[in-house]
């Protein structure tokens, strides 16, 4: 199947970010001992995962493709079933120039671990209950909230090119996949990926943004990517209420790309100590934003470098393993890399997706399996 998205272009034209002190130590260890050697004394989560399997196609009846976002369903409510996986599609159907255009996908599919596919949502721009500049083009930003609400990012284009990309919004859906509200404004500018943490009826979203200054600068990188924290209250019988929006980090490198649309900060995950980890794709590194839940002033400079280079090949998706290590999906080679919070890397696991195949990934609720999307062949895969 012909695709307009080709992540290898990211690897060919990336510009390395300069590592901070922690990242420099990790890179030095890699240079002297080989990637992963520094981590050999600890226990690797991925070391016990030897089997890669395809669960099934993520293409719904309307033909949307290029799966990007992924989220575990943790509770049964409405159309949602605990244990299933949600996947968002970034492209529409067909082949360029009239189809398979980035920033035009409108569907979220729901898949069982056995591979049964159902449509959770098909979002028409006219159905949106609030502002979403540019319309609908679903991204990797996908998360679930208490009460069965689902939040998905939109970075829409008119024709699949970065020149027509618009700021978009976050779209909140109910448990039956119906849009109930949108989150937009100056802090939301190309929401690219997201994670959510909940405590009781309160939830916090961390969202990466990749359009600030990128369309104007084109393929020349600018250090204007941001991470935004959105606090929400979810009360039974009511729509989620936004109680605060703050930019907590800035200075991430980002640029447009003729094959990948945009390259910038992507996957995010929150550690138990309150550190937010960010996949800095353009910088080929993992960054950290300390005190992410309580920070009142933005951390500039793209955050602190945890690891740079080594086994990393343009990290995109990011999640945390049960042991606290950082798992990232490489755009450059289709590997999943495990990195400790101190920056040491274990040898990568080859998913077979190849360069340009991986995007979102998540650890299953059973804490044993890792689900990932393969946008080379539009499938959901699993590591066991």
Residue pairs with C-beta under 8 A, 6 or more apart in sequence:
1 65
1 377
1 378
2 95
2 96
2 100
3 65
3 66
3 91
3 100
3 375
3 376
4 66
4 91
4 96
4 100
4 101
4 102
4 160
4 259
5 66
5 90
5 91
5 102
5 259
5 260
5 261
5 356
5 375
6 259
6 260
6 356
7 259
7 260
7 314
7 316
7 331
7 332
7 355
7 356
7 357
7 358
8 259
8 331
8 332
8 355
8 356
9 257
9 258
9 259
9 260
10 257
10 260
10 263
10 281
10 282
10 314
10 331
10 332
11 313
11 314
11 331
11 332
11 333
11 355
13 219
13 257
14 263
14 281
14 282
14 283
14 284
14 314
15 221
15 253
15 282
15 283
16 283
16 284
16 285
16 308
16 309
17 253
17 280
17 282
17 283
17 284
17 285
17 302
17 305
17 308
18 305
19 26
19 27
19 285
19 305
19 307
19 308
19 309
20 304
20 305
21 305
22 304
22 305
22 306
22 342
22 343
23 285
23 304
23 305
23 306
23 307
23 308
23 343
24 305
25 343
26 38
26 306
26 307
26 308
26 310
26 342
26 343
26 344
26 345
27 307
27 308
27 309
27 310
29 37
29 38
29 343
29 344
30 36
30 37
30 38
30 309
30 310
30 311
30 345
35 310
35 311
35 345
35 347
36 310
36 311
36 344
36 345
36 346
36 347
38 344
38 345
39 338
39 339
39 340
39 344
39 345
39 346
40 346
42 340
42 344
43 323
44 325
44 338
44 346
45 321
45 322
45 323
45 325
45 327
45 338
46 321
46 327
46 336
46 338
46 346
46 349
46 370
46 383
47 346
49 349
49 370
49 383
49 384
50 384
51 383
51 384
52 349
52 350
52 351
52 352
52 381
52 382
52 383
53 381
53 382
53 384
54 374
54 379
54 380
54 381
54 382
55 111
55 113
55 114
55 115
55 371
55 379
55 380
55 381
55 382
56 111
56 115
56 116
56 117
56 379
56 380
57 117
57 378
57 379
58 65
58 67
58 87
58 89
58 109
58 111
58 117
58 373
58 378
58 379
58 380
59 65
59 89
59 378
60 89
60 107
60 109
60 117
60 119
60 122
61 119
62 92
62 93
62 106
62 107
62 122
63 92
63 93
63 94
64 89
64 91
64 92
64 93
64 105
64 106
64 107
65 89
65 91
65 92
65 93
65 100
65 105
65 375
65 378
66 89
66 90
66 91
66 100
66 102
66 105
66 375
66 378
67 87
67 88
67 89
67 90
67 359
67 360
67 373
67 374
67 375
67 378
67 379
67 380
68 88
68 89
68 90
68 105
68 138
68 139
68 140
68 142
68 359
68 360
68 373
68 375
69 86
69 87
69 88
69 138
69 139
69 140
69 141
69 142
69 152
69 153
69 193
69 359
69 360
69 373
70 85
70 86
70 87
70 88
70 142
70 317
70 360
70 361
70 362
70 371
70 372
70 373
70 380
71 85
71 86
71 142
71 143
71 144
71 150
71 362
72 85
72 86
72 144
72 362
72 363
72 364
72 365
72 371
73 80
73 81
73 82
73 83
73 84
73 85
73 86
73 110
73 144
74 82
74 144
74 365
75 82
75 144
75 148
76 82
77 147
77 148
77 175
78 148
78 174
78 175
78 176
79 110
79 118
79 120
79 175
79 176
79 177
80 110
80 120
80 144
80 148
80 150
80 175
81 110
81 112
82 365
83 112
83 113
83 365
84 110
84 111
84 112
84 113
85 110
85 111
85 113
85 362
85 371
85 380
86 108
86 109
86 110
86 111
86 120
86 142
86 144
86 150
87 108
87 109
87 110
87 111
87 142
87 360
87 373
87 380
88 105
88 107
88 108
88 138
88 139
88 140
88 141
88 142
88 152
89 105
89 106
89 107
89 108
89 109
89 138
90 102
90 103
90 105
90 137
90 138
90 139
90 140
90 375
91 100
91 101
91 102
91 104
91 105
91 160
92 99
92 100
92 101
92 104
92 105
92 106
93 99
93 100
94 100
96 160
100 160
101 157
101 159
101 160
102 137
102 157
102 160
102 161
102 261
103 137
103 155
103 156
103 157
103 160
103 164
103 165
103 261
104 136
104 137
104 156
104 157
104 160
105 137
105 138
106 122
106 123
106 124
106 136
106 137
106 138
107 119
107 121
107 122
107 123
107 138
108 119
108 120
108 121
108 123
108 138
108 142
108 150
108 152
108 173
108 177
109 117
109 118
109 119
109 120
110 117
110 118
110 119
110 120
111 117
111 118
111 380
113 364
113 382
115 380
119 177
120 150
120 177
121 150
121 152
121 173
121 177
121 178
121 179
122 177
123 136
123 138
123 152
123 171
123 173
123 179
124 136
125 132
125 135
125 136
125 156
127 179
128 136
128 169
128 171
128 179
128 182
129 179
129 180
129 181
129 182
130 169
130 181
130 182
130 184
131 169
131 182
131 184
132 154
132 156
132 168
132 169
132 171
132 182
132 184
133 166
133 167
133 168
133 169
133 184
134 154
134 155
134 156
134 157
134 158
134 165
134 166
134 167
134 168
135 154
135 156
135 166
136 154
136 156
136 171
137 154
137 155
137 156
137 157
137 168
138 152
138 153
138 154
139 152
139 153
139 154
139 155
139 168
139 191
139 192
139 193
140 153
140 192
140 193
140 194
140 266
140 267
140 316
140 317
140 359
140 360
141 151
141 152
141 153
141 170
141 191
141 192
141 193
141 194
141 207
141 208
142 150
142 151
142 152
142 153
142 194
142 360
143 150
143 151
143 194
143 195
143 196
143 205
144 150
144 151
144 196
145 151
145 172
145 196
145 198
145 203
145 232
145 234
145 240
146 198
146 200
146 201
146 203
146 234
147 175
147 234
147 236
147 240
148 174
148 175
149 172
149 173
149 174
149 175
149 180
149 234
149 240
150 172
150 173
150 174
150 175
150 177
151 170
151 171
151 172
151 173
151 183
151 194
151 196
151 205
152 170
152 171
152 173
153 168
153 169
153 170
153 171
153 191
153 192
153 193
153 194
153 207
154 168
154 169
154 170
154 171
154 191
155 165
155 166
155 167
155 168
155 190
155 191
155 192
155 210
155 211
155 262
156 165
156 166
156 168
157 164
157 165
157 166
157 261
158 164
160 261
161 258
161 261
162 214
162 215
162 218
162 256
162 257
162 258
162 261
162 262
163 215
163 256
165 190
165 211
165 215
165 256
165 261
165 262
167 184
167 188
167 189
167 190
167 211
168 184
168 188
168 190
168 191
168 211
169 182
169 183
169 184
169 188
169 191
170 182
170 183
170 184
170 188
170 191
170 194
170 205
170 207
170 230
171 179
171 182
172 179
172 180
172 181
172 182
172 183
172 239
172 240
173 179
173 180
174 180
180 239
181 239
181 240
183 230
183 242
183 245
185 245
187 209
187 226
187 228
187 245
187 246
187 247
188 207
188 209
188 228
189 209
189 210
189 211
189 212
189 226
190 209
190 210
190 211
190 212
190 214
190 262
190 264
191 207
191 208
191 209
192 207
192 208
192 209
192 210
192 262
192 264
192 265
192 266
193 207
193 208
193 265
193 266
193 267
193 268
193 279
193 317
193 318
193 360
194 205
194 206
194 207
194 208
194 268
195 205
195 206
195 268
195 269
195 270
196 203
196 204
196 205
196 206
197 203
197 204
197 270
197 293
198 204
198 234
201 233
201 234
201 235
201 236
202 231
202 232
202 233
202 234
203 231
203 232
203 233
203 234
203 240
204 229
204 230
204 231
204 232
204 293
205 228
205 229
205 230
205 232
206 227
206 228
206 229
206 230
206 248
206 268
206 270
206 276
206 292
207 227
207 228
207 230
207 268
208 225
208 226
208 227
208 228
208 252
208 264
208 265
208 266
208 267
208 268
208 278
209 225
209 226
209 227
209 228
209 264
209 265
210 225
210 254
210 262
210 263
210 264
210 265
210 266
211 254
211 262
212 222
212 224
212 225
212 226
212 254
213 222
213 224
213 254
214 222
214 224
214 254
214 255
214 256
214 262
214 264
215 256
217 255
217 256
218 255
218 256
219 255
219 256
219 257
219 258
220 255
221 253
221 254
221 255
221 282
222 253
222 254
222 255
223 251
223 252
223 253
223 254
223 302
224 250
224 251
224 252
224 254
225 250
225 251
225 252
225 253
225 254
225 264
225 265
225 282
225 302
226 247
226 249
226 250
226 252
226 265
226 298
227 247
227 248
227 249
227 250
227 252
227 265
227 268
227 276
227 278
227 289
227 292
227 303
228 245
228 246
228 247
228 248
229 244
229 245
229 246
229 247
229 248
229 292
229 293
229 295
230 242
230 244
230 245
231 242
231 243
231 244
231 245
232 240
232 241
232 242
232 243
233 240
233 241
233 243
234 240
234 241
235 241
246 295
246 296
246 298
247 298
248 276
248 289
248 292
248 295
248 298
248 299
249 276
249 278
249 287
249 289
249 298
249 299
249 300
249 302
249 303
250 298
250 299
250 300
250 302
251 300
251 301
251 302
251 303
252 264
252 265
252 278
252 280
252 282
252 283
252 287
252 302
252 303
253 264
253 280
253 282
253 283
253 302
254 262
254 263
254 264
254 265
254 282
255 262
255 263
255 264
255 282
256 262
256 263
257 263
260 331
263 281
263 282
263 314
264 281
264 282
265 278
265 279
265 280
265 281
265 282
265 287
265 302
266 278
266 279
266 281
266 315
266 316
266 317
266 318
267 278
267 279
267 315
267 316
267 317
267 318
267 319
267 328
267 329
267 360
267 361
268 276
268 277
268 278
268 279
268 318
269 276
269 277
269 318
269 319
269 320
269 326
270 276
270 277
270 292
270 293
270 320
271 277
271 320
271 324
271 341
272 324
274 290
274 291
274 292
274 293
274 294
275 288
275 289
275 290
275 291
275 292
275 341
276 288
276 289
276 292
277 286
277 287
277 288
277 289
277 306
277 318
277 320
277 326
277 341
278 286
278 287
278 288
278 289
278 303
278 318
279 286
279 315
279 316
279 317
279 318
279 328
280 286
280 287
280 302
280 303
280 315
281 314
281 315
281 316
281 331
283 302
283 308
284 308
284 309
284 312
284 313
284 314
284 315
285 305
285 306
285 307
285 308
285 309
285 312
285 315
286 305
286 306
286 307
286 308
286 312
286 315
286 318
286 326
286 328
286 339
286 343
287 302
287 303
287 304
287 305
287 306
288 303
288 304
288 305
288 306
288 341
289 295
289 299
289 303
289 304
290 299
290 304
305 343
306 326
306 339
306 341
306 342
306 343
307 339
307 343
307 344
307 345
310 345
311 330
311 335
311 337
311 345
311 346
311 347
311 348
312 328
312 330
312 337
312 339
312 345
313 330
313 331
313 332
313 333
313 335
314 330
314 331
314 332
315 328
315 329
315 330
315 331
315 337
316 328
316 329
316 330
316 331
316 358
316 359
316 360
317 328
317 329
317 358
317 359
317 360
317 361
317 372
318 326
318 327
318 328
318 329
318 361
319 327
319 361
319 362
319 363
319 370
320 326
320 327
320 363
321 327
321 338
321 363
322 363
322 367
324 340
324 341
325 338
325 339
325 340
325 341
325 346
326 338
326 339
326 340
326 341
327 336
327 337
327 338
327 361
327 363
327 370
328 336
328 337
328 339
329 335
329 336
329 351
329 358
329 359
329 360
329 361
329 372
330 336
330 337
330 348
330 358
331 355
331 356
331 358
331 359
332 355
333 348
333 350
333 354
333 355
334 350
334 351
334 352
334 353
334 354
334 355
334 356
334 357
334 358
335 348
335 349
335 350
335 351
335 358
336 348
336 349
336 351
336 358
336 361
336 370
336 372
336 383
337 345
337 346
337 348
337 349
338 345
338 346
338 348
338 349
339 345
339 346
349 383
351 357
351 358
351 372
351 374
351 381
351 383
353 372
353 374
353 376
353 381
354 376
356 375
356 376
357 374
357 375
357 376
357 377
358 372
358 373
358 374
358 375
359 373
359 375
360 372
360 373
361 370
361 371
361 372
361 373
362 370
362 371
362 372
363 369
363 370
363 371
364 370
364 371
364 382
368 384
369 382
369 383
369 384
370 382
370 383
371 380
371 381
371 382
372 380
372 381
372 382
372 383
373 379
373 380
373 381
374 380
374 381
